[in-house]
Amino acid sequence: MNITPKLEIDLDAEAAYLRLSDNRVVSTRDVTDAVLVDLDELNMVVGIEVLDLDTAVPFTDLADQYHVHSDQMSALRQLGRAPRTFVLNAHHQGTLKTQSQDRFEFC
């Protein structure tokens, strides 16, 4: 089952997770040391985890090797090097869905 992509940011851990599907994760692959992809039983991407918000996300590799559509990665592209600014902008634009002290979810 596919869902609207959701981006979760944990500022305390300085990490992000882009959920692309509700499918069960059966394996995780390292794209880089700081970027992981979770795959379902058909090797379709369930989510993308960024373990360091300052890392360069390999968008081309995600698209070429894992067939992630560029539209699905748009939230990760917007993060850039200023996640706190992204959070504030999302709050003002109405795309911030939930938040706790240092954890945010966007849709």
C-alpha positions in Angstrom: 0.0 0.0 0.0 1.3 3.4 -0.9 0.8 6.6 1.1 1.4 10.2 0.7 5.2 10.6 1.4 5.8 11.8 5.0 9.0 13.3 6.3 9.9 13.0 9.9 12.7 15.1 11.3 14.3 14.5 14.7 16.4 17.6 15.4 17.7 16.1 18.6 19.2 13.1 16.7 19.8 15.3 13.7 18.2 12.6 11.5 15.3 12.4 9.1 13.1 9.6 7.7 11.0 9.9 4.5 8.2 7.3 4.6 7.0 6.3 1.1 4.9 3.3 1.9 3.0 1.5 4.7 4.5 -1.8 3.6 6.5 -3.9 6.1 10.3 -3.4 6.0 12.1 -6.7 5.3 15.6 -5.3 4.6 17.7 -2.2 4.9 20.5 -1.3 2.5 23.2 1.3 2.9 23.3 3.8 0.1 26.1 5.7 1.9 27.3 5.7 5.5 24.6 8.2 6.4 21.7 7.3 4.0 19.8 4.0 4.3 16.8 2.6 2.3 14.2 0.3 3.8 12.8 -2.2 1.3 9.7 -4.4 1.3 9.4 -8.0 0.2 9.4 -6.9 -3.5 12.5 -4.7 -3.0 10.4 -1.5 -3.3 11.4 1.4 -1.2 9.4 1.8 2.0 11.5 4.7 3.4 14.7 6.6 3.3 16.6 7.3 6.5 19.2 10.2 6.7 21.3 9.7 9.8 23.1 13.1 9.5 21.2 16.2 8.3 24.5 17.7 7.1 25.1 14.7 4.7 24.8 15.0 1.0 21.8 12.9 0.0 22.7 10.8 -3.2 19.5 11.7 -5.1 20.8 10.2 -8.4 21.6 6.9 -6.8 18.2 6.7 -5.1 16.5 7.3 -8.4 18.7 5.1 -10.5 19.3 2.1 -8.1 16.0 2.1 -6.2 13.6 3.8 -8.6 12.6 6.5 -6.2 10.7 9.2 -8.1 12.1 12.7 -7.8 8.8 14.0 -6.6 8.9 11.6 -3.6 12.3 13.1 -2.6 11.3 16.7 -2.9 11.0 17.2 0.9 14.5 15.8 1.4 15.8 18.2 -1.3 14.2 21.1 0.6 16.0 20.2 3.8 19.3 21.4 2.5 21.6 22.5 5.2 19.1 24.3 7.3 16.6 21.8 8.9 15.4 24.3 11.5 14.6 26.8 8.8 12.7 24.1 6.9 10.7 23.3 10.0 9.8 27.0 10.5 8.9 27.4 6.9 6.7 24.3 6.9 4.9 25.5 10.0 4.0 28.8 8.2 3.0 27.0 5.0 0.8 24.6 6.8 2.6 21.4 5.8 3.8 20.7 9.4 1.5 17.9 10.5 2.6 17.1 14.1 5.4 18.2 16.3 6.9 17.5 19.7 9.9 19.3 21.3 12.5 18.1 18.7 10.5 15.8 16.4 8.5 16.9 13.4 6.3 15.3 10.8 5.5 16.8 7.4 3.2 15.7 4.6 
